[in-house]
Amino acid sequence: MTLARAAPFAEDVQTRLDRFLTEAGQVILDKDREIRLTLCCLLADGHLLIEDIPGVGKTTLVKVFAKSLGLRTSRIQFTNDLLPADILGSSIYDPERRQFAFHPGPIFAELILADELNRATPKTQSACLQAMEEHKVSVDGATHDLPRPFFLIATQNPRQQIGTFPLPESQLDRFLMRIELGYPSREAEKRLLLGEARADALERIEPMFTAAELLELQSRVRAVHASDAIINYIQDLVEQSRLRAGQRGLSPRGALCLVRAAQSWAFLDRRDMVLPEDVQAVCIPVMSHRLNPVEDLSGETGKKLAEDILAGVRVD
């Protein structure tokens, strides 16, 4: 598999990307890598799963992206009584026109925060599957296109907490990456406690990109060159995941996600070709949630397995 080389991009674009990462880091302290991974996921035209305890900045991260990128945002609070129609929308009879009219649900936005996704029932969770994969939804036999770009960030409570439903493998595989924010460092937490409210810093952020520019950036990411050697390296990682995890190894979709994420990481480093370091930088976030056995509640087995696979595969 050989991808075309990307044309050199304007310095202004890279400057704005760097400024975005800097300003986001001033709102969400001590999480530069997690912010970069989130941007990488967006530019790769993927979706992001954040698994962590409440209060570590997951919602703030989404607000930073919405404000900085000027995207129309919708927040869906998942609960055990939420229905698919509450997400997708429904057809309601219009007595004046004597016909049904479709009323779009909150999924019809450019940036979606699916908050506490695993508190909803599996039936409601699955309402997002088609939207995440095809950027469209089907309601009452009719198909409706979603806006572009379409970026869904889902938060998930730790699976050992009461009142959660495990996400099925088919749902997990729709997420390009899974990350954790975790607690801030002591120094960052001290700055947070002594400094201004994060809401004030968030209000000062100005939009830096339009939706059309983000679509152009996604197109440029897909054009970043991945050599045969890089593709062979990724295939070696994928094959090892299947040997180590059996049927829970990476699917072809997962392998493609690893390519796209590596292209995006290289793009953010101002390069038009993928290096092994790019694959290694995104490998754990892309692989870990796809390898995690259902019976493991700690979330560590999949991550540890991905780390072992990455350490054991040689770069030729």
N, C-alpha and C positions, 0 to 999 in steps of 0.2 A: 504494500500500500504506500503510494507516494503522493503527497499533497503538494499543491502549487505553492511557490514562495509568495509571501505577502509583500506587497509594495511598501516602500518606506512610508511611514505615517507622519503626519504633521507634528512638529514639535509642540504646538499648542495643545494638541490632544494629550500627549504624554504629560505635559506640564499640568493640565487639569486633572489627570488621573493621579499624579503625585500629590497635588494639592488636596484632592478628595481624601486620599489615605491619611494625609497629615491632619486635616480638620476632623476626620472621623476619630482619629487617635486622641484628639483633645477632648472629645466627648466621652468615648469609651476608653478608659485609661488602661494601659498595660496589656492591650489585646491587639497589638499590631498585626500579628500573624493571623489571628482569627478574622480580622477585618479584611485583610488581603485575600484570604481564602474565600470569604463571602463575595468579594468583588470578582475574584477568579471564577467563581461558580456562575455569577450573573453573565459575565462576558462569554462563558462557555455555553450559554443558553441552557443552563441546568436549573435544578431546584435544590434547596438546602434544608437539611434537618439538623436542628440544634437540640441536643439532649443535655439537660442540666437542671439543677434545682432552681426554684423561684428566687428572684431578687439579684441575679448576677448580671443583668443587662441585656437579656435576649430581646425584649421589646424595644429597648432604646436603640439597639443595633438596627432594627428594622426602621425605626423612625429616622435614624441618620441617613440610611440609604434612600428612603422616600424623599426626605428634604433635599439632600444633596443632588439627587438625580432627577428631581422634578417629576416623579412618577405618581400617577393616580393610585392611591392606596386604599386597601380594604382590609379590615381586621375581622376575622371570624373566630369567635370564642367557642371552641368545641366542648360540648357537654354530652352527657349520656342520653339526653332527650332531644338532641339536635337531629333533624331529618335531612335527607339528601336535598329535598326541595328548598330547605332553608339556605342551602349553599348555591345550588344551580339556578334557582328560580322556578317559576311555574306558569302555566297558561290559565288565565282567568277570563271568564266569559264577560264580554262587553255587550250589555243589553241594547245599547243604541246601535251598534254595528251588527249585532246579532252574529257575533263570531268570537272565537277565543283569541286573546292577545297575550303574547309572551311578555312576562315581567322578569327581567334579568335579576339574578341573585347577586350576592356580594362577590362571587367568583369573577365577575366581569370587571376586573381592574388590572392594572399593569403590575402592581406589587401587592402580593397577598401575604398577610400574616395569619397563618393557621395556628392559632394559639392553643396549646395543650391538645394536640391532635389525638393523642392516644387516650383521651378521656371520652371520646365518642365511640359508638358501637362500630363493629367492622363494616356494617352496611353503610353507615354514614362516611366512614373513612374512605370507602371505595368510590364515593361520589367524586373524589378528586382525581381518580386514575386517568380517565380519558383527557381531562383538562391538562394534566401534567405531561402526558405523552404526545397528544395531538394538537394541543392549543385550541380545543373546541369541546363543546358539550352537546349531548343529545338529550332532549326533553320532549316527551310526548311525540316521538317519532320524527322530530325536526332537529336538525343540526345547526348550532349557532357558533360562529367563530368568536374566539376571545381576542382581546386587544393584544397588540404586540408593542414592545416586548412584554412577556408574561413570565414573572419570576415569583415563585411561591417559596416562602420561608416558613417551615413548620417548626414549632417547638414541641418537645416531648418531655414529659416528666419522667424521672427515673422509674423503670418498670416495676420495681418492688413496691412502689407506693400504692396505697389502697385506691380503688376506683379507676384503674387504668386497664385498657385493653391492648394486648400486644399488636403491633403493626405486622401484617402478613408480609411474607417475602416479596410478593408482587408489588406491594406498596413501597417497601424499603428500596426496591430496585429502581423505582422512579426517581429517587433522590440521587443527584450526582455526588453529593458529599454529605457526610455527617461530621459535625464538629461539637466541641464542648467549650464553653467560655471559662468555667471554673472561677475560683476566687481570685481577686486581684492580689498582687504582691503587697507586702506590708506598706511599702513606700507609696504605691499607687492608692491604696486604701486611705492612707493618711492624707494625701492630696484631696481625695474625694471628701473626706470628713471635714477638712479645713477650708476647702475651696468653695467656689460658687456652685449653685445647683446646676446639675447637668442640663436641666431644661432650659436654663438661660443660655448656655453655650450652644444648645441645639437650635434655639431661635435665631441665632446669628448666622447660621449656615445658609448660604444662597445656592439655588440650583446651578449646577455646572454643566449639565448635558441635557439635551432634548431626547425624546423617545427615538426620533429618527437617527440621531447620532449614536445612540446605544445600539440600534440595529446595525448600523454601519460598523461599529466596533466588533460586534458579534461576527459579522461577515469577515472582517480582517483576521479575527482569531482562527476561524475555520481554515483560512488560507496560510497559516503559519506552517512551515515545512516540517514534516516528520519523516526522517529518512528510513530506509529499509532496516538499518541497524536498530533504530529506536523502536520501530514496530516489532522487530524480533525480540527486543528486550521486554516490551510490554507483553508480548505473547508468552514469553518464558514466565513472567510473573503470573499471568492468568492460568497457565497450565499448572504451575505449582499450587495455585489456590484450589484448583480442581482435584489435584492429587491429595492435598492436605485436608480439604473440607468436603470432598465428595460432591454430592448433589448441591451443596451450599457454596460451591466455588463460583467464581465470577461468570456471569452469563455473557453472551456477545454484547448485550447492551452495556454491561459493566465494563467490558474491555474498551468499548467505544468511549465511555465516560472517562476512562483513564487517559485516552488519547486527547480528548477535548480539554480536559483539565490541564494536562501538560502543555498543550498549545497555549492556553490562556495564561498560564504561569510564565511561559517564555515571553509572551506578548507584553506582559506587565514589566518584564525585565528589558524591554526595548530590543528584543531579538526577533528575527524572522525565521528562526529554526529551533526545534526542540533539542535540548541536551538531556543526557541521563539525569542530571541534577533536577531538571524540571519534573520528570517522572517521579523521582524520589520525594520531591517536596509535596506532591499531592497524593501519593500512593496510599498512605494510611487513611486520610479522610475519605477517599473514594472506595477503598476496599473493606474497611473494618465492619461497617454495618451490613455488608452483604455476606460476611462470613460468620456472623454471630449466631450461634445456635439458639433456638427458641427457649430451651430450658435454662439457659444462662441468664440470670437476672442482674448480674453486676455490670454487664456491658463491656467487661474487660477481655473476655475470651476472644472475640472477633478482632479487637485491636491488637492483642498480643500475637495472635496468629498472623495478622497482616505484617506486623513488625518482623516476625520470624521469617516470613516469606521474602520480604524485602531484603533482609540481611543475608539470606541464603542464595539469592539469585545473583550471579556474577554479570557484570557489564562487559560484553565482549568488545 
